[in-house]
Amino acid sequence: MQDMENTQGTQHGYIKAKDKEKLQNRLKRIEGQVRGLQRMVDEDTYCVDVLTQIASVVSALEKVGTIVLKDHVEHCVRESIEKGEGADEKIEEQPPP
């Protein structure tokens, strides 16, 4: 685990090793989907087909976000609660839905 500092100077950056590989694979797949979208736009593909592909990319990104959020709760938030320090701050740093 390699900790990094965010803009507020607090440490973060924990993603479980088994999830990191899963996330990398998903992100590579998403990258390919986005390239496909670019190609579809360049080729003037029917707009409903483009929208369908966009929905697919959004869904895939939501799954990535769910994995990262789960790891954050299971590690960072849990650790703060167990130590009795900064739990409220960890919960508050969650991005808006």
N, C-alpha and C positions, 0 to 999 in steps of 0.2 A: 504494500500500500504506500502510495506516494502522496503526502499531503501537500496542498497548495494553499496560497493565501488569496482570499477574495479581496474585493475593494474595501471592505471594512476591516481587514487585517485579521480576520478569524480563519482558522484552518478548516479545510473541507477537501473533498475529492475522493471519498470512499465509494467504490463500486466493487461488489463481490467479484472475485476472479471468474467464477462460473458465469456470472451475468455479463462480465465485460466481453467475453467471446461472443455470447449471444447478441449483445448490443452491437458489436462491430459487424457481425453478419447481417443483422437487420438493417443497419445504417448503409452498408454496401448495397443491399437490395434496394433500399429507398433511393440511393444515389442513382442506380440504374433506372428506376422508375421515373425520376425527375429528368434524366437525360432523354428517356422515351417521350416524356411530355414536351420537352423542347423540340424534339423531332416532329411530334404531332402538330405543334403550332407552326413550325416551319413548312410543313407539308399541307397546311390548311385542312387538317382533319376535322370532321364533323364535330361541332361544339359539344354535343351530348357525350360523345366518346371521350373528349378531353376532360369534361367535367367528371365523368365516371373514373377516369384515371386519377384526377386530383383527389377525389374522395378516397381512393385506395391509398394514396400517399399520406393523406391526413390520418387515416385509420392506422397505418403503419407507424407513423410518428407518435400517435397517442399510445400505442403499445410500448414503444421505446420509453416514453415519458412515464408510463406506469411502472416499468421495471426500475427506472432510476428513482422514482418516488418511493417505491417499496424498500429499496436498499437504504435510502435516506432515513426513512422512518425506523427501519429495523436496526440501523447502526447509529446514526447521528442523534436522532431524537431519543431513542432508547438509552444511549450512553449519557445524554444530558439528564434524563430523568433519574437514572440510577445514581449518578453523581450528585443529584440534587442541585444542579447549577445550570442555568441557561436554557432550561427546557422551553420556557415561554418564547424565548428568542428563536430557538430552533423551529418551533411551530410557526411563529410569525414570519419566518423567512420563506415559507412556502409561496411559490408563485401563484398569482390569481388563476382561477379556473378558466 
